[in-house]
Amino acid sequence: MRADAEDAVQEACGRAWLGLDELRETAKVRAWLYRILRSVLSEGEERSARRRQLVSITRLEEAHDELVASDGDIVFEEVAARLTGEEVRAALQQLPDDFATVVELHDIDGFKYHEIAEIVGVPIGTVMSRISRGRRLLAGAVLAARSATTKEPSAQERRSARWGGSGTTGGGIR
Amino acid sequence: MTDWTPLAPGSTEDPAERAARESQHQVLIDLLGAYADRELPPETTSQIDAHLIGCVRCRRELAVHHAMRRRLGVEPPIAAPPALRERIAAAIASTPVPVSPPITRVSLLRRPLVLAALAMTVAVAGVGSTVLVRHGAETAALAPLSTSPSTVPLLRDVLADYRRVVAADLPGRARDLDAVRSAVPFPIEPLGGTAVRLLAAWTTDLGGEPAVVLAYRWDDRIVLQYVVSEQRFFQHPALRQAVADGRLLAAHDGAQGIIAWPTASAGTLLIADLPPERLRVIGSEALLAGKAARSAP
């Protein structure tokens, strides 16, 4: 994966070099480069999309809903603060690209919403809703991973056990 | 995401109010991220302030946003390895000036954006300097500064230092180059080519930041090369603009001419009692020599 990332950066730098005339405002150079990088990445994804693993976002939403709906004993802030880098990346990997990308661009890369709108090519309202939903899903992914390692049954698993179901609800995307 | 907590247990809200509140909740919940990030207009912010008072669920959700953002915000950057930077510089340097962009497709797995984006930031400067290598060597276009050099702190400092230095004996010797190299945190690329001869090297202070000065003889002139950190070099928009345009920044003040371009992780300024157009000849040769050295096996 790292090699792919490096290839993408090299490709994006090459395209930036060829298209330098398109850069009108130097203050926007970072966002401009990210936009090029994203188009490189999306071309790669178009071809590899079929190989991609389907992610059940229903499960992530349920884990998150359970957290905010109850008084619960989980102090999420402490859970989040203790996450290792590996756990953060694993959680981000669980998210659909549309959501993970905007959260990464904002929270990790430090872009403002209007810059993200430009990089991703969506209206700012879409950036807002994707960041809101993206962080919800991310919290869900963190909690789902946590309950998987501590062997605590998730809400879905408890329900499935009660109903005698297989534990695979729908919600697969892409 | 369909339930919400009423103002107080047993409150006597009628069904219509409850429905209106529920629909407001559904709209506002998708704005909570932007609320946490202070990206909303004041009117919407006040609306959410009011909603949060009565909605414990949204308050918990807001806490999740803050916690998640705080954790991601301290995720340390993944450094781009030096090999990647070199690979990019080499690939760009060896690409011919395109008629139509020759784009190689790369095979990519799922969303390596985090890795790639971080590496991208580090690679940016490499692109800038490589662009200059191309332009400098083949067209050597100058971007004349539209204002007086005294309005650009770096140029002002270089001019003042140059005038101070040339009024006396040079403060260093050529053999000091290695010592000078190890004294600063950025790489030094001396001018290449046969037309210039290194006379002396020393470190100095430019506006409170370290700089290296290399003195050369070119024909019957003394030319000074100031090398500063990348950060210092790109501080002023005039230099960033020149780099973005793929040009050498050119300025003159009285008898002195200056040209400037970025190098790997640093910036170079040439100054002499010569017009910038003459300095460009030396600069182009240096850039060509640098390119040849980089593409050598």
Boltz contact constraints between the chains, C-beta under 6 A:
constraints:
  - contact:
      token1: [A, 1]
      token2: [B, 109]
      max_distance: 6.0
  - contact:
      token1: [A, 1]
      token2: [B, 112]
      max_distance: 6.0
  - contact:
      token1: [A, 2]
      token2: [B, 115]
      max_distance: 6.0
  - contact:
      token1: [A, 4]
      token2: [B, 108]
      max_distance: 6.0
  - contact:
      token1: [A, 4]
      token2: [B, 109]
      max_distance: 6.0
  - contact:
      token1: [A, 4]
      token2: [B, 112]
      max_distance: 6.0
  - contact:
      token1: [A, 5]
      token2: [B, 112]
      max_distance: 6.0
  - contact:
      token1: [A, 5]
      token2: [B, 115]
      max_distance: 6.0
  - contact:
      token1: [A, 5]
      token2: [B, 116]
      max_distance: 6.0
  - contact:
      token1: [A, 6]
      token2: [B, 84]
      max_distance: 6.0
  - contact:
      token1: [A, 7]
      token2: [B, 106]
      max_distance: 6.0
  - contact:
      token1: [A, 8]
      token2: [B, 108]
      max_distance: 6.0
  - contact:
      token1: [A, 8]
      token2: [B, 116]
      max_distance: 6.0
  - contact:
      token1: [A, 9]
      token2: [B, 116]
      max_distance: 6.0
  - contact:
      token1: [A, 9]
      token2: [B, 119]
      max_distance: 6.0
  - contact:
      token1: [A, 9]
      token2: [B, 120]
      max_distance: 6.0
  - contact:
      token1: [A, 9]
      token2: [B, 123]
      max_distance: 6.0
  - contact:
      token1: [A, 10]
      token2: [B, 88]
      max_distance: 6.0
  - contact:
      token1: [A, 11]
      token2: [B, 106]
      max_distance: 6.0
  - contact:
      token1: [A, 13]
      token2: [B, 88]
      max_distance: 6.0
  - contact:
      token1: [A, 13]
      token2: [B, 123]
      max_distance: 6.0
  - contact:
      token1: [A, 13]
      token2: [B, 127]
      max_distance: 6.0
  - contact:
      token1: [A, 16]
      token2: [B, 127]
      max_distance: 6.0
  - contact:
      token1: [A, 17]
      token2: [B, 92]
      max_distance: 6.0
  - contact:
      token1: [A, 17]
      token2: [B, 127]
      max_distance: 6.0
  - contact:
      token1: [A, 17]
      token2: [B, 131]
      max_distance: 6.0
  - contact:
      token1: [A, 18]
      token2: [B, 98]
      max_distance: 6.0
  - contact:
      token1: [A, 18]
      token2: [B, 101]
      max_distance: 6.0
  - contact:
      token1: [A, 20]
      token2: [B, 131]
      max_distance: 6.0
  - contact:
      token1: [A, 20]
      token2: [B, 246]
      max_distance: 6.0
  - contact:
      token1: [A, 23]
      token2: [B, 244]
      max_distance: 6.0
  - contact:
      token1: [A, 26]
      token2: [B, 240]
      max_distance: 6.0
  - contact:
      token1: [A, 26]
      token2: [B, 241]
      max_distance: 6.0
  - contact:
      token1: [A, 26]
      token2: [B, 244]
      max_distance: 6.0
  - contact:
      token1: [A, 33]
      token2: [B, 120]
      max_distance: 6.0
  - contact:
      token1: [A, 37]
      token2: [B, 116]
      max_distance: 6.0
  - contact:
      token1: [A, 37]
      token2: [B, 120]
      max_distance: 6.0
  - contact:
      token1: [A, 44]
      token2: [B, 108]
      max_distance: 6.0
  - contact:
      token1: [A, 52]
      token2: [B, 110]
      max_distance: 6.0
  - contact:
      token1: [A, 68]
      token2: [B, 57]
      max_distance: 6.0
  - contact:
      token1: [A, 68]
      token2: [B, 60]
      max_distance: 6.0
  - contact:
      token1: [A, 68]
      token2: [B, 61]
      max_distance: 6.0
  - contact:
      token1: [A, 76]
      token2: [B, 64]
      max_distance: 6.0
  - contact:
      token1: [A, 76]
      token2: [B, 67]
      max_distance: 6.0
  - contact:
      token1: [A, 77]
      token2: [B, 67]
      max_distance: 6.0
  - contact:
      token1: [A, 80]
      token2: [B, 67]
      max_distance: 6.0
  - contact:
      token1: [A, 80]
      token2: [B, 68]
      max_distance: 6.0
  - contact:
      token1: [A, 80]
      token2: [B, 71]
      max_distance: 6.0
  - contact:
      token1: [A, 83]
      token2: [B, 71]
      max_distance: 6.0
  - contact:
      token1: [A, 88]
      token2: [B, 75]
      max_distance: 6.0
  - contact:
      token1: [A, 97]
      token2: [B, 111]
      max_distance: 6.0
  - contact:
      token1: [A, 101]
      token2: [B, 113]
      max_distance: 6.0
  - contact:
      token1: [A, 104]
      token2: [B, 114]
      max_distance: 6.0
  - contact:
      token1: [A, 107]
      token2: [B, 69]
      max_distance: 6.0
  - contact:
      token1: [A, 107]
      token2: [B, 72]
      max_distance: 6.0
  - contact:
      token1: [A, 107]
      token2: [B, 73]
      max_distance: 6.0
  - contact:
      token1: [A, 108]
      token2: [B, 72]
      max_distance: 6.0
  - contact:
      token1: [A, 108]
      token2: [B, 75]
      max_distance: 6.0
  - contact:
      token1: [A, 109]
      token2: [B, 117]
      max_distance: 6.0
  - contact:
      token1: [A, 113]
      token2: [B, 39]
      max_distance: 6.0
  - contact:
      token1: [A, 128]
      token2: [B, 31]
      max_distance: 6.0
  - contact:
      token1: [A, 128]
      token2: [B, 34]
      max_distance: 6.0
  - contact:
      token1: [A, 129]
      token2: [B, 30]
      max_distance: 6.0
  - contact:
      token1: [A, 131]
      token2: [B, 33]
      max_distance: 6.0
  - contact:
      token1: [A, 132]
      token2: [B, 30]
      max_distance: 6.0
  - contact:
      token1: [A, 132]
      token2: [B, 32]
      max_distance: 6.0
  - contact:
      token1: [A, 132]
      token2: [B, 33]
      max_distance: 6.0
  - contact:
      token1: [A, 135]
      token2: [B, 33]
      max_distance: 6.0
  - contact:
      token1: [A, 135]
      token2: [B, 65]
      max_distance: 6.0
  - contact:
      token1: [A, 135]
      token2: [B, 68]
      max_distance: 6.0
  - contact:
      token1: [A, 138]
      token2: [B, 68]
      max_distance: 6.0
  - contact:
      token1: [A, 139]
      token2: [B, 64]
      max_distance: 6.0
  - contact:
      token1: [A, 139]
      token2: [B, 68]
      max_distance: 6.0
